[in-house]
């Protein structure tokens, strides 16, 4: 998996990559949800958050490999 992590780090450490990652965080992890959100929607949001966290973890590990 080391090779893909290096690619994530290389892509997301560019100025454009940092903007895209910030946008992904804004529309997922940092989004404020209303109190009437359904259980189904909560699961969908959790999956989106997990994907962004996975990308961030790949970037961190990739940075440690370079």
CHARMM-style PDB file with segment names, atoms N, HN, CA, C and O in Angstrom:
ATOM      1  N   UNK     1       0.829  -1.197   0.000  1.00  0.00      PROA
ATOM      2  CA  UNK     1       0.000   0.000   0.000  1.00  0.00      PROA
ATOM      3  C   UNK     1       0.868   1.254   0.000  1.00  0.00      PROA
ATOM      4  O   UNK     1       0.362   2.344  -0.268  1.00  0.00      PROA
ATOM      5  N   UNK     2       2.154   1.127   0.293  1.00  0.00      PROA
ATOM      6  HN  UNK     2       2.565   0.242   0.511  1.00  0.00      PROA
ATOM      7  CA  UNK     2       3.028   2.296   0.389  1.00  0.00      PROA
ATOM      8  C   UNK     2       3.023   3.150  -0.863  1.00  0.00      PROA
ATOM      9  O   UNK     2       3.060   4.378  -0.774  1.00  0.00      PROA
ATOM     10  N   UNK     3       2.978   2.526  -2.023  1.00  0.00      PROA
ATOM     11  HN  UNK     3       2.948   1.529  -2.096  1.00  0.00      PROA
ATOM     12  CA  UNK     3       3.052   3.279  -3.276  1.00  0.00      PROA
ATOM     13  C   UNK     3       1.837   4.189  -3.450  1.00  0.00      PROA
ATOM     14  O   UNK     3       1.992   5.347  -3.839  1.00  0.00      PROA
ATOM     15  N   UNK     4       0.642   3.695  -3.174  1.00  0.00      PROA
ATOM     16  HN  UNK     4       0.516   2.754  -2.858  1.00  0.00      PROA
ATOM     17  CA  UNK     4      -0.553   4.533  -3.332  1.00  0.00      PROA
ATOM     18  C   UNK     4      -0.554   5.674  -2.327  1.00  0.00      PROA
ATOM     19  O   UNK     4      -1.013   6.773  -2.640  1.00  0.00      PROA
ATOM     20  N   UNK     5      -0.050   5.432  -1.135  1.00  0.00      PROA
ATOM     21  HN  UNK     5       0.322   4.540  -0.880  1.00  0.00      PROA
ATOM     22  CA  UNK     5       0.022   6.486  -0.127  1.00  0.00      PROA
ATOM     23  C   UNK     5       0.952   7.608  -0.579  1.00  0.00      PROA
ATOM     24  O   UNK     5       0.674   8.782  -0.333  1.00  0.00      PROA
ATOM     25  N   UNK     6       2.049   7.254  -1.236  1.00  0.00      PROA
ATOM     26  HN  UNK     6       2.275   6.301  -1.436  1.00  0.00      PROA
ATOM     27  CA  UNK     6       2.949   8.272  -1.784  1.00  0.00      PROA
ATOM     28  C   UNK     6       2.234   9.124  -2.829  1.00  0.00      PROA
ATOM     29  O   UNK     6       2.426  10.338  -2.888  1.00  0.00      PROA
ATOM     30  N   UNK     7       1.415   8.485  -3.646  1.00  0.00      PROA
ATOM     31  HN  UNK     7       1.259   7.499  -3.599  1.00  0.00      PROA
ATOM     32  CA  UNK     7       0.669   9.226  -4.674  1.00  0.00      PROA
ATOM     33  C   UNK     7      -0.351  10.175  -4.046  1.00  0.00      PROA
ATOM     34  O   UNK     7      -0.497  11.315  -4.487  1.00  0.00      PROA
ATOM     35  N   UNK     8      -1.048   9.708  -3.028  1.00  0.00      PROA
ATOM     36  HN  UNK     8      -0.930   8.782  -2.669  1.00  0.00      PROA
ATOM     37  CA  UNK     8      -1.993  10.596  -2.328  1.00  0.00      PROA
ATOM     38  C   UNK     8      -1.258  11.806  -1.765  1.00  0.00      PROA
ATOM     39  O   UNK     8      -1.710  12.940  -1.922  1.00  0.00      PROA
ATOM     40  N   UNK     9      -0.132  11.567  -1.116  1.00  0.00      PROA
ATOM     41  HN  UNK     9       0.236  10.646  -0.989  1.00  0.00      PROA
ATOM     42  CA  UNK     9       0.632  12.666  -0.530  1.00  0.00      PROA
ATOM     43  C   UNK     9       1.103  13.625  -1.616  1.00  0.00      PROA
ATOM     44  O   UNK     9       1.015  14.842  -1.452  1.00  0.00      PROA
ATOM     45  N   UNK    10       1.596  13.090  -2.709  1.00  0.00      PROA
ATOM     46  HN  UNK    10       1.668  12.102  -2.842  1.00  0.00      PROA
ATOM     47  CA  UNK    10       2.103  13.933  -3.787  1.00  0.00      PROA
ATOM     48  C   UNK    10       0.989  14.805  -4.366  1.00  0.00      PROA
ATOM     49  O   UNK    10       1.194  15.994  -4.610  1.00  0.00      PROA
ATOM     50  N   UNK    11      -0.171  14.227  -4.584  1.00  0.00      PROA
ATOM     51  HN  UNK    11      -0.337  13.261  -4.386  1.00  0.00      PROA
ATOM     52  CA  UNK    11      -1.294  14.970  -5.177  1.00  0.00      PROA
ATOM     53  C   UNK    11      -1.856  16.005  -4.215  1.00  0.00      PROA
ATOM     54  O   UNK    11      -2.038  17.165  -4.583  1.00  0.00      PROA
ATOM     55  N   UNK    12      -2.130  15.588  -2.986  1.00  0.00      PROA
ATOM     56  HN  UNK    12      -1.982  14.646  -2.687  1.00  0.00      PROA
ATOM     57  CA  UNK    12      -2.813  16.479  -2.047  1.00  0.00      PROA
ATOM     58  C   UNK    12      -1.882  17.474  -1.357  1.00  0.00      PROA
ATOM     59  O   UNK    12      -2.356  18.341  -0.624  1.00  0.00      PROA
ATOM     60  N   UNK    13      -0.578  17.372  -1.573  1.00  0.00      PROA
ATOM     61  HN  UNK    13      -0.193  16.667  -2.169  1.00  0.00      PROA
ATOM     62  CA  UNK    13       0.343  18.372  -1.038  1.00  0.00      PROA
ATOM     63  C   UNK    13       0.574  19.520  -2.015  1.00  0.00      PROA
ATOM     64  O   UNK    13       1.305  20.459  -1.702  1.00  0.00      PROA
ATOM     65  N   UNK    14      -0.037  19.455  -3.183  1.00  0.00      PROA
ATOM     66  HN  UNK    14      -0.631  18.692  -3.437  1.00  0.00      PROA
ATOM     67  CA  UNK    14       0.041  20.580  -4.115  1.00  0.00      PROA
ATOM     68  C   UNK    14      -0.941  21.654  -3.661  1.00  0.00      PROA
ATOM     69  O   UNK    14      -1.852  21.362  -2.885  1.00  0.00      PROA
ATOM     70  N   UNK    15      -0.774  22.896  -4.129  1.00  0.00      PROA
ATOM     71  HN  UNK    15      -0.035  23.133  -4.759  1.00  0.00      PROA
ATOM     72  CA  UNK    15      -1.744  23.934  -3.767  1.00  0.00      PROA
ATOM     73  C   UNK    15      -3.177  23.558  -4.154  1.00  0.00      PROA
ATOM     74  O   UNK    15      -4.102  23.771  -3.371  1.00  0.00      PROA
ATOM     75  N   UNK    16      -3.367  23.009  -5.341  1.00  0.00      PROA
ATOM     76  HN  UNK    16      -2.615  22.836  -5.978  1.00  0.00      PROA
ATOM     77  CA  UNK    16      -4.714  22.609  -5.764  1.00  0.00      PROA
ATOM     78  C   UNK    16      -5.241  21.455  -4.915  1.00  0.00      PROA
ATOM     79  O   UNK    16      -6.417  21.437  -4.549  1.00  0.00      PROA
ATOM     80  N   UNK    17      -4.381  20.502  -4.606  1.00  0.00      PROA
ATOM     81  HN  UNK    17      -3.427  20.516  -4.904  1.00  0.00      PROA
ATOM     82  CA  UNK    17      -4.781  19.373  -3.774  1.00  0.00      PROA
ATOM     83  C   UNK    17      -5.229  19.802  -2.394  1.00  0.00      PROA
ATOM     84  O   UNK    17      -6.186  19.256  -1.844  1.00  0.00      PROA
ATOM     85  N   UNK    18      -4.531  20.786  -1.831  1.00  0.00      PROA
ATOM     86  HN  UNK    18      -3.754  21.229  -2.278  1.00  0.00      PROA
ATOM     87  CA  UNK    18      -4.906  21.290  -0.499  1.00  0.00      PROA
ATOM     88  C   UNK    18      -6.266  21.986  -0.554  1.00  0.00      PROA
ATOM     89  O   UNK    18      -7.063  21.864   0.376  1.00  0.00      PROA
ATOM     90  N   UNK    19      -6.531  22.705  -1.627  1.00  0.00      PROA
ATOM     91  HN  UNK    19      -5.883  22.803  -2.383  1.00  0.00      PROA
ATOM     92  CA  UNK    19      -7.839  23.356  -1.784  1.00  0.00      PROA
ATOM     93  C   UNK    19      -8.940  22.314  -1.898  1.00  0.00      PROA
ATOM     94  O   UNK    19      -9.996  22.452  -1.279  1.00  0.00      PROA
ATOM     95  N   UNK    20      -8.700  21.274  -2.686  1.00  0.00      PROA
ATOM     96  HN  UNK    20      -7.843  21.162  -3.189  1.00  0.00      PROA
ATOM     97  CA  UNK    20      -9.700  20.212  -2.861  1.00  0.00      PROA
ATOM     98  C   UNK    20      -9.942  19.489  -1.544  1.00  0.00      PROA
ATOM     99  O   UNK    20     -11.093  19.226  -1.193  1.00  0.00      PROA
ATOM    100  N   UNK    21      -8.894  19.166  -0.813  1.00  0.00      PROA
ATOM    101  HN  UNK    21      -7.959  19.380  -1.098  1.00  0.00      PROA
ATOM    102  CA  UNK    21      -9.063  18.472   0.466  1.00  0.00      PROA
ATOM    103  C   UNK    21      -9.826  19.339   1.461  1.00  0.00      PROA
ATOM    104  O   UNK    21     -10.680  18.841   2.194  1.00  0.00      PROA
ATOM    105  N   UNK    22      -9.524  20.617   1.486  1.00  0.00      PROA
ATOM    106  HN  UNK    22      -8.831  21.022   0.890  1.00  0.00      PROA
ATOM    107  CA  UNK    22     -10.261  21.519   2.375  1.00  0.00      PROA
ATOM    108  C   UNK    22     -11.742  21.547   1.990  1.00  0.00      PROA
ATOM    109  O   UNK    22     -12.615  21.542   2.859  1.00  0.00      PROA
ATOM    110  N   UNK    23     -12.016  21.576   0.693  1.00  0.00      PROA
ATOM    111  HN  UNK    23     -11.307  21.579  -0.012  1.00  0.00      PROA
ATOM    112  CA  UNK    23     -13.410  21.560   0.230  1.00  0.00      PROA
ATOM    113  C   UNK    23     -14.105  20.257   0.654  1.00  0.00      PROA
ATOM    114  O   UNK    23     -15.247  20.282   1.113  1.00  0.00      PROA
ATOM    115  N   UNK    24     -13.421  19.134   0.501  1.00  0.00      PROA
ATOM    116  HN  UNK    24     -12.493  19.114   0.128  1.00  0.00      PROA
ATOM    117  CA  UNK    24     -13.996  17.852   0.916  1.00  0.00      PROA
ATOM    118  C   UNK    24     -14.323  17.851   2.405  1.00  0.00      PROA
ATOM    119  O   UNK    24     -15.377  17.363   2.812  1.00  0.00      PROA
ATOM    120  N   UNK    25     -13.423  18.394   3.214  1.00  0.00      PROA
ATOM    121  HN  UNK    25     -12.567  18.790   2.884  1.00  0.00      PROA
ATOM    122  CA  UNK    25     -13.683  18.485   4.670  1.00  0.00      PROA
ATOM    123  C   UNK    25     -14.890  19.375   4.940  1.00  0.00      PROA
ATOM    124  O   UNK    25     -15.735  19.047   5.774  1.00  0.00      PROA
ATOM    125  N   UNK    26     -14.973  20.508   4.230  1.00  0.00      PROA
ATOM    126  HN  UNK    26     -14.287  20.775   3.553  1.00  0.00      PROA
ATOM    127  CA  UNK    26     -16.084  21.441   4.448  1.00  0.00      PROA
ATOM    128  C   UNK    26     -17.437  20.822   4.131  1.00  0.00      PROA
ATOM    129  O   UNK    26     -18.414  21.083   4.833  1.00  0.00      PROA
ATOM    130  N   UNK    27     -17.508  20.011   3.093  1.00  0.00      PROA
ATOM    131  HN  UNK    27     -16.714  19.799   2.523  1.00  0.00      PROA
ATOM    132  CA  UNK    27     -18.807  19.452   2.699  1.00  0.00      PROA
ATOM    133  C   UNK    27     -19.119  18.127   3.384  1.00  0.00      PROA
ATOM    134  O   UNK    27     -20.190  17.556   3.182  1.00  0.00      PROA
ATOM    135  N   UNK    28     -18.177  17.638   4.199  1.00  0.00      PROA
ATOM    136  HN  UNK    28     -17.307  18.103   4.364  1.00  0.00      PROA
ATOM    137  CA  UNK    28     -18.419  16.377   4.906  1.00  0.00      PROA
ATOM    138  C   UNK    28     -18.212  16.550   6.405  1.00  0.00      PROA
ATOM    139  O   UNK    28     -19.173  16.769   7.142  1.00  0.00      PROA
ATOM    140  N   UNK    29     -17.000  16.455   6.852  1.00  0.00      PROA
ATOM    141  HN  UNK    29     -16.219  16.276   6.254  1.00  0.00      PROA
ATOM    142  CA  UNK    29     -16.662  16.408   8.268  1.00  0.00      PROA
ATOM    143  C   UNK    29     -17.093  17.658   9.022  1.00  0.00      PROA
ATOM    144  O   UNK    29     -17.602  17.562  10.139  1.00  0.00      PROA
ATOM    145  N   UNK    30     -16.897  18.813   8.431  1.00  0.00      PROA
ATOM    146  HN  UNK    30     -16.484  18.890   7.524  1.00  0.00      PROA
ATOM    147  CA  UNK    30     -17.191  20.069   9.129  1.00  0.00      PROA
ATOM    148  C   UNK    30     -18.630  20.559   8.917  1.00  0.00      PROA
ATOM    149  O   UNK    30     -19.008  21.616   9.422  1.00  0.00      PROA
ATOM    150  N   UNK    31     -19.408  19.808   8.189  1.00  0.00      PROA
ATOM    151  HN  UNK    31     -19.101  18.950   7.778  1.00  0.00      PROA
ATOM    152  CA  UNK    31     -20.799  20.186   7.933  1.00  0.00      PROA
ATOM    153  C   UNK    31     -21.625  20.031   9.208  1.00  0.00      PROA
ATOM    154  O   UNK    31     -21.475  19.052   9.940  1.00  0.00      PROA
ATOM    155  N   UNK    32     -22.488  20.996   9.462  1.00  0.00      PROA
ATOM    156  HN  UNK    32     -22.610  21.790   8.867  1.00  0.00      PROA
ATOM    157  CA  UNK    32     -23.382  20.942  10.614  1.00  0.00      PROA
ATOM    158  C   UNK    32     -24.702  20.330  10.149  1.00  0.00      PROA
ATOM    159  O   UNK    32     -25.291  20.756   9.156  1.00  0.00      PROA
ATOM    160  N   UNK    33     -25.145  19.327  10.890  1.00  0.00      PROA
ATOM    161  HN  UNK    33     -24.667  18.981  11.697  1.00  0.00      PROA
ATOM    162  CA  UNK    33     -26.383  18.625  10.536  1.00  0.00      PROA
ATOM    163  C   UNK    33     -27.518  19.067  11.443  1.00  0.00      PROA
ATOM    164  O   UNK    33     -27.306  19.383  12.614  1.00  0.00      PROA
ATOM    165  N   UNK    34     -28.702  19.087  10.902  1.00  0.00      PROA
ATOM    166  HN  UNK    34     -28.874  18.830   9.951  1.00  0.00      PROA
ATOM    167  CA  UNK    34     -29.873  19.421  11.703  1.00  0.00      PROA
ATOM    168  C   UNK    34     -30.249  18.290  12.634  1.00  0.00      PROA
ATOM    169  O   UNK    34     -29.817  17.152  12.447  1.00  0.00      PROA
ATOM    170  N   UNK    35     -31.046  18.595  13.627  1.00  0.00      PROA
ATOM    171  HN  UNK    35     -31.396  19.519  13.780  1.00  0.00      PROA
ATOM    172  CA  UNK    35     -31.407  17.584  14.620  1.00  0.00      PROA
ATOM    173  C   UNK    35     -32.419  16.575  14.090  1.00  0.00      PROA
ATOM    174  O   UNK    35     -32.615  15.528  14.708  1.00  0.00      PROA
ATOM    175  N   UNK    36     -33.053  16.855  12.982  1.00  0.00      PROA
ATOM    176  HN  UNK    36     -32.894  17.705  12.480  1.00  0.00      PROA
ATOM    177  CA  UNK    36     -34.065  15.949  12.438  1.00  0.00      PROA
ATOM    178  C   UNK    36     -33.531  15.037  11.341  1.00  0.00      PROA
ATOM    179  O   UNK    36     -34.307  14.508  10.546  1.00  0.00      PROA
ATOM    180  N   UNK    37     -32.223  14.849  11.289  1.00  0.00      PROA
ATOM    181  HN  UNK    37     -31.592  15.279  11.935  1.00  0.00      PROA
ATOM    182  CA  UNK    37     -31.628  14.007  10.254  1.00  0.00      PROA
ATOM    183  C   UNK    37     -32.035  12.553  10.476  1.00  0.00      PROA
ATOM    184  O   UNK    37     -32.084  12.077  11.610  1.00  0.00      PROA
ATOM    185  N   UNK    38     -32.322  11.862   9.396  1.00  0.00      PROA
ATOM    186  HN  UNK    38     -32.283  12.248   8.474  1.00  0.00      PROA
ATOM    187  CA  UNK    38     -32.764  10.470   9.496  1.00  0.00      PROA
ATOM    188  C   UNK    38     -31.577   9.548   9.757  1.00  0.00      PROA
ATOM    189  O   UNK    38     -30.424   9.916   9.533  1.00  0.00      PROA
ATOM    190  N   UNK    39     -31.876   8.371  10.225  1.00  0.00      PROA
ATOM    191  HN  UNK    39     -32.812   8.072  10.407  1.00  0.00      PROA
ATOM    192  CA  UNK    39     -30.866   7.360  10.478  1.00  0.00      PROA
ATOM    193  C   UNK    39     -30.132   7.007   9.188  1.00  0.00      PROA
ATOM    194  O   UNK    39     -28.913   6.832   9.188  1.00  0.00      PROA
ATOM    195  N   UNK    40     -30.870   6.905   8.103  1.00  0.00      PROA
ATOM    196  HN  UNK    40     -31.860   7.048   8.103  1.00  0.00      PROA
ATOM    197  CA  UNK    40     -30.274   6.602   6.797  1.00  0.00      PROA
ATOM    198  C   UNK    40     -29.303   7.701   6.374  1.00  0.00      PROA
ATOM    199  O   UNK    40     -28.204   7.415   5.898  1.00  0.00      PROA
ATOM    200  N   UNK    41     -29.707   8.952   6.547  1.00  0.00      PROA
ATOM    201  HN  UNK    41     -30.599   9.185   6.933  1.00  0.00      PROA
ATOM    202  CA  UNK    41     -28.831  10.069   6.194  1.00  0.00      PROA
ATOM    203  C   UNK    41     -27.597  10.114   7.093  1.00  0.00      PROA
ATOM    204  O   UNK    41     -26.511  10.452   6.623  1.00  0.00      PROA
ATOM    205  N   UNK    42     -27.741   9.782   8.364  1.00  0.00      PROA
ATOM    206  HN  UNK    42     -28.623   9.507   8.746  1.00  0.00      PROA
ATOM    207  CA  UNK    42     -26.586   9.737   9.262  1.00  0.00      PROA
ATOM    208  C   UNK    42     -25.570   8.702   8.796  1.00  0.00      PROA
ATOM    209  O   UNK    42     -24.363   8.932   8.870  1.00  0.00      PROA
ATOM    210  N   UNK    43     -26.052   7.586   8.326  1.00  0.00      PROA
ATOM    211  HN  UNK    43     -27.032   7.400   8.266  1.00  0.00      PROA
ATOM    212  CA  UNK    43     -25.147   6.552   7.818  1.00  0.00      PROA
ATOM    213  C   UNK    43     -24.422   7.031   6.572  1.00  0.00      PROA
ATOM    214  O   UNK    43     -23.228   6.780   6.407  1.00  0.00      PROA
ATOM    215  N   UNK    44     -25.136   7.716   5.699  1.00  0.00      PROA
ATOM    216  HN  UNK    44     -26.106   7.920   5.832  1.00  0.00      PROA
ATOM    217  CA  UNK    44     -24.539   8.249   4.485  1.00  0.00      PROA
ATOM    218  C   UNK    44     -23.444   9.262   4.841  1.00  0.00      PROA
ATOM    219  O   UNK    44     -22.359   9.234   4.261  1.00  0.00      PROA
ATOM    220  N   UNK    45     -23.726  10.142   5.782  1.00  0.00      PROA
ATOM    221  HN  UNK    45     -24.607  10.165   6.254  1.00  0.00      PROA
ATOM    222  CA  UNK    45     -22.755  11.152   6.224  1.00  0.00      PROA
ATOM    223  C   UNK    45     -21.545  10.467   6.851  1.00  0.00      PROA
ATOM    224  O   UNK    45     -20.411  10.876   6.605  1.00  0.00      PROA
ATOM    225  N   UNK    46     -21.765   9.451   7.643  1.00  0.00      PROA
ATOM    226  HN  UNK    46     -22.687   9.119   7.844  1.00  0.00      PROA
ATOM    227  CA  UNK    46     -20.653   8.735   8.274  1.00  0.00      PROA
ATOM    228  C   UNK    46     -19.753   8.100   7.218  1.00  0.00      PROA
ATOM    229  O   UNK    46     -18.531   8.098   7.365  1.00  0.00      PROA
ATOM    230  N   UNK    47     -20.342   7.569   6.165  1.00  0.00      PROA
ATOM    231  HN  UNK    47     -21.335   7.570   6.046  1.00  0.00      PROA
ATOM    232  CA  UNK    47     -19.547   6.977   5.083  1.00  0.00      PROA
ATOM    233  C   UNK    47     -18.724   8.041   4.361  1.00  0.00      PROA
ATOM    234  O   UNK    47     -17.558   7.813   4.038  1.00  0.00      PROA
ATOM    235  N   UNK    48     -19.323   9.193   4.110  1.00  0.00      PROA
ATOM    236  HN  UNK    48     -20.270   9.378   4.372  1.00  0.00      PROA
ATOM    237  CA  UNK    48     -18.587  10.281   3.473  1.00  0.00      PROA
ATOM    238  C   UNK    48     -17.428  10.740   4.354  1.00  0.00      PROA
ATOM    239  O   UNK    48     -16.316  10.953   3.869  1.00  0.00      PROA
ATOM    240  N   UNK    49     -17.693  10.888   5.639  1.00  0.00      PROA
ATOM    241  HN  UNK    49     -18.596  10.715   6.032  1.00  0.00      PROA
ATOM    242  CA  UNK    49     -16.652  11.297   6.578  1.00  0.00      PROA
ATOM    243  C   UNK    49     -15.511  10.284   6.610  1.00  0.00      PROA
ATOM    244  O   UNK    49     -14.337  10.652   6.643  1.00  0.00      PROA
ATOM    245  N   UNK    50     -15.874   9.007   6.600  1.00  0.00      PROA
ATOM    246  HN  UNK    50     -16.827   8.707   6.573  1.00  0.00      PROA
ATOM    247  CA  UNK    50     -14.869   7.948   6.641  1.00  0.00      PROA
ATOM    248  C   UNK    50     -13.966   8.014   5.409  1.00  0.00      PROA
ATOM    249  O   UNK    50     -12.761   7.784   5.509  1.00  0.00      PROA
ATOM    250  N   UNK    51     -14.541   8.324   4.260  1.00  0.00      PROA
ATOM    251  HN  UNK    51     -15.520   8.510   4.178  1.00  0.00      PROA
ATOM    252  CA  UNK    51     -13.737   8.414   3.043  1.00  0.00      PROA
ATOM    253  C   UNK    51     -12.736   9.568   3.130  1.00  0.00      PROA
ATOM    254  O   UNK    51     -11.574   9.410   2.757  1.00  0.00      PROA
ATOM    255  N   UNK    52     -13.177  10.710   3.614  1.00  0.00      PROA
ATOM    256  HN  UNK    52     -14.121  10.838   3.917  1.00  0.00      PROA
ATOM    257  CA  UNK    52     -12.271  11.858   3.758  1.00  0.00      PROA
ATOM    258  C   UNK    52     -11.182  11.544   4.782  1.00  0.00      PROA
ATOM    259  O   UNK    52     -10.018  11.886   4.571  1.00  0.00      PROA
ATOM    260  N   UNK    53     -11.546  10.902   5.878  1.00  0.00      PROA
ATOM    261  HN  UNK    53     -12.492  10.624   6.049  1.00  0.00      PROA
ATOM    262  CA  UNK    53     -10.541  10.506   6.873  1.00  0.00      PROA
ATOM    263  C   UNK    53      -9.530   9.521   6.264  1.00  0.00      PROA
ATOM    264  O   UNK    53      -8.336   9.594   6.555  1.00  0.00      PROA
ATOM    265  N   UNK    54     -10.011   8.613   5.428  1.00  0.00      PROA
ATOM    266  HN  UNK    54     -10.981   8.554   5.191  1.00  0.00      PROA
ATOM    267  CA  UNK    54      -9.114   7.648   4.778  1.00  0.00      PROA
ATOM    268  C   UNK    54      -8.119   8.378   3.877  1.00  0.00      PROA
ATOM    269  O   UNK    54      -6.930   8.056   3.878  1.00  0.00      PROA
ATOM    270  N   UNK    55      -8.593   9.349   3.116  1.00  0.00      PROA
ATOM    271  HN  UNK    55      -9.558   9.611   3.115  1.00  0.00      PROA
ATOM    272  CA  UNK    55      -7.709  10.142   2.264  1.00  0.00      PROA
ATOM    273  C   UNK    55      -6.663  10.854   3.113  1.00  0.00      PROA
ATOM    274  O   UNK    55      -5.479  10.850   2.778  1.00  0.00      PROA
ATOM    275  N   UNK    56      -7.099  11.467   4.213  1.00  0.00      PROA
ATOM    276  HN  UNK    56      -8.061  11.470   4.486  1.00  0.00      PROA
ATOM    277  CA  UNK    56      -6.163  12.166   5.100  1.00  0.00      PROA
ATOM    278  C   UNK    56      -5.128  11.213   5.689  1.00  0.00      PROA
ATOM    279  O   UNK    56      -3.957  11.569   5.822  1.00  0.00      PROA
ATOM    280  N   UNK    57      -5.555  10.014   6.039  1.00  0.00      PROA
ATOM    281  HN  UNK    57      -6.507   9.725   5.932  1.00  0.00      PROA
ATOM    282  CA  UNK    57      -4.617   9.020   6.582  1.00  0.00      PROA
ATOM    283  C   UNK    57      -3.608   8.579   5.525  1.00  0.00      PROA
ATOM    284  O   UNK    57      -2.426   8.414   5.829  1.00  0.00      PROA
ATOM    285  N   UNK    58      -4.059   8.387   4.294  1.00  0.00      PROA
ATOM    286  HN  UNK    58      -5.019   8.521   4.046  1.00  0.00      PROA
ATOM    287  CA  UNK    58      -3.138   8.046   3.209  1.00  0.00      PROA
ATOM    288  C   UNK    58      -2.098   9.154   3.025  1.00  0.00      PROA
ATOM    289  O   UNK    58      -0.912   8.880   2.838  1.00  0.00      PROA
ATOM    290  N   UNK    59      -2.555  10.404   3.080  1.00  0.00      PROA
ATOM    291  HN  UNK    59      -3.518  10.627   3.232  1.00  0.00      PROA
ATOM    292  CA  UNK    59      -1.641  11.539   2.921  1.00  0.00      PROA
ATOM    293  C   UNK    59      -0.599  11.541   4.038  1.00  0.00      PROA
ATOM    294  O   UNK    59       0.591  11.701   3.767  1.00  0.00      PROA
ATOM    295  N   UNK    60      -1.026  11.365   5.282  1.00  0.00      PROA
ATOM    296  HN  UNK    60      -1.993  11.235   5.502  1.00  0.00      PROA
ATOM    297  CA  UNK    60      -0.095  11.359   6.412  1.00  0.00      PROA
ATOM    298  C   UNK    60       0.929  10.240   6.276  1.00  0.00      PROA
ATOM    299  O   UNK    60       2.126  10.455   6.466  1.00  0.00      PROA
ATOM    300  N   UNK    61       0.455   9.056   5.950  1.00  0.00      PROA
ATOM    301  HN  UNK    61      -0.517   8.881   5.795  1.00  0.00      PROA
ATOM    302  CA  UNK    61       1.387   7.929   5.798  1.00  0.00      PROA
ATOM    303  C   UNK    61       2.311   8.146   4.603  1.00  0.00      PROA
ATOM    304  O   UNK    61       3.495   7.813   4.664  1.00  0.00      PROA
ATOM    305  N   UNK    62       1.780   8.697   3.525  1.00  0.00      PROA
ATOM    306  HN  UNK    62       0.818   8.967   3.475  1.00  0.00      PROA
ATOM    307  CA  UNK    62       2.602   8.981   2.351  1.00  0.00      PROA
ATOM    308  C   UNK    62       3.669  10.018   2.641  1.00  0.00      PROA
ATOM    309  O   UNK    62       4.789   9.919   2.141  1.00  0.00      PROA
ATOM    310  N   UNK    63       3.327  11.011   3.446  1.00  0.00      PROA
ATOM    311  HN  UNK    63       2.416  11.091   3.852  1.00  0.00      PROA
ATOM    312  CA  UNK    63       4.317  12.026   3.831  1.00  0.00      PROA
ATOM    313  C   UNK    63       5.444  11.422   4.650  1.00  0.00      PROA
ATOM    314  O   UNK    63       6.589  11.863   4.554  1.00  0.00      PROA
ATOM    315  N   UNK    64       5.133  10.432   5.439  1.00  0.00      PROA
ATOM    316  HN  UNK    64       4.202  10.074   5.516  1.00  0.00      PROA
ATOM    317  CA  UNK    64       6.164   9.775   6.260  1.00  0.00      PROA
ATOM    318  C   UNK    64       7.055   8.860   5.440  1.00  0.00      PROA
ATOM    319  O   UNK    64       8.136   8.484   5.894  1.00  0.00      PROA
ATOM    320  N   UNK    65       6.622   8.496   4.242  1.00  0.00      PROA
ATOM    321  HN  UNK    65       5.744   8.801   3.873  1.00  0.00      PROA
ATOM    322  CA  UNK    65       7.404   7.607   3.387  1.00  0.00      PROA
ATOM    323  C   UNK    65       8.365   8.354   2.465  1.00  0.00      PROA
ATOM    324  O   UNK    65       9.309   7.773   1.930  1.00  0.00      PROA
ATOM    325  N   UNK    66       8.108   9.652   2.289  1.00  0.00      PROA
ATOM    326  HN  UNK    66       7.341  10.124   2.723  1.00  0.00      PROA
ATOM    327  CA  UNK    66       8.944  10.404   1.344  1.00  0.00      PROA
ATOM    328  C   UNK    66      10.123  11.043   2.024  1.00  0.00      PROA
ATOM    329  OT1 UNK    66      10.924  11.711   1.371  1.00  0.00      PROA
TER     330      UNK     66
END
